[in-house]
Amino acid sequence: MTGTWDEARLIADGFERVHVEHEWYSGPRAGAAGVDGEPHYFRSDDFGEGDEVDAYWVWPASGAAMALEREQWAIFVRWNARYEVGAADGGSHPGSGGVDGRYDELERLLAPHRQTPSGARCLLGELRFDDGARYRPDGTDCWFRWRPGPVHAVELPGER
């Protein structure tokens, strides 16, 4: 599904915001988003091209972890704003390591929270985009509407 929607319409239609994006490949593959009104991590290895709905593992994100996620996201958003206007290059991306000490520290602190636990739920995520900026302090332009997925739609990392 292509196009953009306004935030009020997305909310009315049951979509929830992606707060933080960790990986992107033809759509968000990992990050943190609302699920049932609460922050959750999500991860997918479902790389189907052009799918409107993909399978994701989701698990709750604690308030403390989300505070750290938002801090790290803010560092990225500030870098991206500089990058978009040509004031920073790709080599200065904070995720490159050794560029921003606090970003690196947050990466280490958040690593255990981002690991898919054995109790993660498999949900199907329908993706839509809002009409705002791609990256901003409150998240991305991506929104998910979740519904139950097949129990074994995707394998947990390490099951292969």
C-alpha positions as CSV (number, residue, x, y, z in Angstrom):
1,M,0.0,0.0,0.0
2,T,1.5,3.3,-1.0
3,G,0.7,6.9,0.0
4,T,0.6,8.7,3.2
5,W,-2.0,9.4,5.9
6,D,-2.5,12.0,8.5
7,E,-1.8,11.0,12.1
8,A,-5.5,11.2,13.2
9,R,-6.6,8.8,10.5
10,L,-3.8,6.4,11.3
11,I,-4.8,6.4,15.0
12,A,-8.5,6.0,14.1
13,D,-7.6,3.0,11.9
14,G,-5.7,1.3,14.7
15,F,-2.1,2.0,13.6
16,E,0.6,2.6,16.2
17,R,3.8,4.7,15.7
18,V,7.3,3.3,15.2
19,H,9.2,5.2,17.9
20,V,12.7,4.0,16.9
21,E,14.1,2.3,13.8
22,H,17.1,0.1,14.2
23,E,17.1,-1.7,10.8
24,W,15.5,-1.0,7.4
25,Y,15.2,-3.2,4.4
26,S,12.1,-2.6,2.2
27,G,10.5,-1.5,5.4
28,P,11.3,-1.4,9.1
29,R,12.9,-4.7,10.2
30,A,13.8,-3.9,13.8
31,G,13.1,-1.1,16.3
32,A,10.5,-0.1,18.9
33,A,6.9,0.6,18.2
34,G,3.6,0.7,20.0
35,V,1.8,-2.6,20.3
36,D,-1.5,-2.6,22.1
37,G,-0.7,0.9,23.3
38,E,2.6,-0.1,25.0
39,P,6.2,0.2,23.7
40,H,7.5,-3.1,22.3
41,Y,10.6,-4.1,20.4
42,F,10.0,-5.7,17.0
43,R,12.2,-7.7,14.7
44,S,11.6,-9.4,11.4
45,D,13.6,-11.4,9.0
46,D,10.7,-11.5,6.5
47,F,12.3,-9.6,3.6
48,G,9.5,-10.2,1.1
49,E,9.5,-7.4,-1.5
50,G,6.3,-5.4,-1.8
51,D,4.5,-7.2,1.0
52,E,1.9,-5.1,2.7
53,V,2.0,-7.3,5.8
54,D,5.1,-9.0,7.3
55,A,5.6,-11.2,10.3
56,Y,7.4,-9.7,13.3
57,W,8.5,-10.9,16.6
58,V,7.5,-8.5,19.3
59,W,8.3,-8.2,23.0
60,P,7.7,-5.5,25.7
61,A,10.2,-2.7,26.1
62,S,10.6,-1.4,29.7
63,G,10.2,2.3,30.4
64,A,13.9,2.5,31.3
65,A,14.9,0.8,28.0
66,M,12.7,3.2,26.1
67,A,14.2,6.2,27.8
68,L,17.6,5.1,26.6
69,E,16.2,4.2,23.1
70,R,14.8,7.7,22.8
71,E,18.1,9.3,23.9
72,Q,20.0,7.3,21.3
73,W,17.3,8.1,18.7
74,A,17.7,11.8,19.4
75,I,21.4,11.6,18.7
76,F,20.7,9.9,15.4
77,V,17.9,12.4,14.4
78,R,20.3,15.3,15.1
79,W,23.0,13.7,12.9
80,N,20.5,12.9,10.2
81,A,19.3,16.6,10.1
82,R,23.0,17.6,9.5
83,Y,23.5,14.8,6.9
84,E,20.4,15.9,4.9
85,V,21.7,19.4,4.5
86,G,25.2,18.3,3.6
87,A,26.8,19.3,6.9
88,A,27.7,15.7,7.8
89,D,28.9,12.7,5.8
90,G,28.1,9.0,6.1
91,G,31.4,8.4,7.9
92,S,30.2,10.5,10.8
93,H,27.1,8.4,11.4
94,P,26.9,7.8,15.1
95,G,26.2,4.1,14.6
96,S,29.6,3.7,12.9
97,G,31.2,3.3,16.3
98,G,33.8,5.6,17.8
99,V,32.0,8.7,16.5
100,D,29.8,9.6,19.5
101,G,30.8,8.2,22.9
102,R,27.3,8.5,24.4
103,Y,25.8,6.7,21.4
104,D,28.3,3.9,21.7
105,E,27.6,3.6,25.5
106,L,23.8,3.5,24.8
107,E,24.4,0.8,22.2
108,R,26.1,-1.4,24.8
109,L,23.4,-0.7,27.4
110,L,20.6,-1.5,25.0
111,A,22.1,-4.6,23.3
112,P,20.5,-7.1,25.8
113,H,17.1,-5.5,25.5
114,R,17.2,-5.8,21.7
115,Q,17.8,-9.6,21.8
116,T,14.6,-11.4,20.8
117,P,13.5,-13.5,23.8
118,S,12.1,-17.0,23.6
119,G,8.7,-15.6,24.8
120,A,8.3,-13.1,22.0
121,R,4.9,-13.1,20.2
122,C,4.6,-13.4,16.4
123,L,2.4,-10.7,15.0
124,L,1.7,-9.5,11.5
125,G,2.4,-5.9,11.0
126,E,0.6,-3.8,8.3
127,L,2.7,-0.8,7.4
128,R,1.6,2.7,6.6
129,F,3.4,6.1,6.5
130,D,2.3,9.4,7.8
131,D,2.7,12.7,6.0
132,G,5.4,14.1,8.3
133,A,9.2,14.1,8.2
134,R,10.9,10.7,7.8
135,Y,13.0,10.9,11.0
136,R,12.0,13.1,13.9
137,P,12.4,13.2,17.7
138,D,9.1,11.4,18.3
139,G,9.9,8.6,15.9
140,T,9.6,7.9,12.2
141,D,6.9,8.3,9.6
142,C,6.1,4.6,9.9
143,W,3.1,3.1,11.6
144,F,2.0,-0.5,12.2
145,R,-1.4,-2.1,12.6
146,W,-0.8,-5.4,14.4
147,R,-2.8,-8.6,14.2
148,P,-2.0,-12.1,15.4
149,G,0.3,-14.1,13.2
150,P,0.9,-17.8,12.7
151,V,2.8,-19.2,15.7
152,H,5.7,-20.3,13.5
153,A,5.5,-17.7,10.8
154,V,9.2,-16.9,11.2
155,E,12.0,-18.5,13.2
156,L,13.5,-16.9,16.2
157,P,17.1,-15.9,15.8
158,G,19.3,-18.9,16.7
159,E,16.6,-21.5,15.7
160,R,18.2,-22.2,12.3
